[in-house]
Amino acid sequence: MHQARGPGGPALREGHPLIGPHRGREEALRIGSIQRLVPPPKLEAYTYDYLKKVAANAAALGTGTKAQVQAIFEGITDAHRENLRSLGITTFDSEDYKEGTRAFLEKRAPRFQGR
């Protein structure tokens, strides 16, 4: 008899949310596999509202995130490290970063301008 082997062994696979047994949406929420449950009739409105919030974030956030994901998928090289370092400096020097810091200290929503 062949026993499947993989990362972490059978005990981990049994409890892993992606490869273990399906336990239902409430269990997925409880263990952190999903962040929230939205009833189907409200899903479209919820999704658009969420995406409006994402779009309102500073543009540099999206650029940096894309570069990080690309570096991870391609295998991090010195060129990736230099690009990420440069993006970090650009982000910290940006008006949006300063606005985000001010907004946080003033306990208000930031008004990002993409600068």
N, C-alpha and C positions, 0 to 999 in steps of 0.2 A: 504494500500500500504506500502511495506517495503522499506526503504531507506538504502542502504548499508552504513555502518559506518566503519571507520578504522582510522589509524593514521593520524592526521592532518585534517580530515574532507574532505568534497567534494571539497572544493576550492583547497586544496593541491593536491588531487588525480587528479584533472583536469589538473594541470600543471606538474605533476610528470612524468619524462621521461620513467619510467618503467611501470607505471600503468595508466597513462593518455592517451589521444588519440594520435595515431601515427601522426607525423607531417612531416615526410620525413627526408632524410639525411642532407640536408642543415640546417634545424632547429635543428637537433640533434647536429651538429657541432657548431652551433651558441650558444646553451645553455650549451655546455660542456659535453654532454652525450658521445660524441666520440671526440678523439683528432685530427683526420685527416681523409680525404677521399682519398682513393687510387683507381684509375681506375682498374677494374678487370684484364686487361692484365699485369699490373705492380705489382699486389698484391703479387705474390709468391716471386719475387725478393726483393720487399720491406720488406717482412716478414723475409727472410733469412738475409738481411742486418741488420735489427733491432735485430734479435736474436744473431748475431755476436757481436753487441755492448753490449748486455746484458751479454753474455758469457765472454766478456773482463773485466767485473767489478770484483772487489775483491771478492774472495770466501767467506769471512766472511759476506759480504752483503747478499748473498743467505742464508747462515746458520741462520743469525739473522732474516731475513724476514720469513723464514719457521717456526722458533720458535715462532715468534709473532702471525702468523696466527693460528698455532696450539693452542696456549694459548687462543686466542679469541674464537675459535670454541669449545674448551673443557671447557671453563669457567676459568677465571684467578684465579689460586690458589697461595698459598705462594711458592709452588715448582716451578711454572712457573715464578714467580717474581724473585726467586733466580737464576734460569737458565738464564733469560734475563739479570739480573745484571751481572752475570758471563760472558755471551757472550759479553756484552758491554765493560767490562774491558779487555777481551781478544782482542776485536777489537781495542780499543784505544791503546793497547800495541803492536799491530802488525806492522810489517815492511810495509805492504800494507797501513795502515792508515797514517804512516809517509810519505810514497811515495805520497799518495793522497794529503796530505797537502802541500808537497814540490811542486808537480806539479801545484796545484792551485795557489800558490804564484808566481811560475815561469811562469804562464800562458801557460802551455803545457799539453798535454794528459798524464795521468799517465801510468806507466808501472808496473802493478800489477804482483806479482810473487806467490801469494798464500801463503805468509808467514806473 
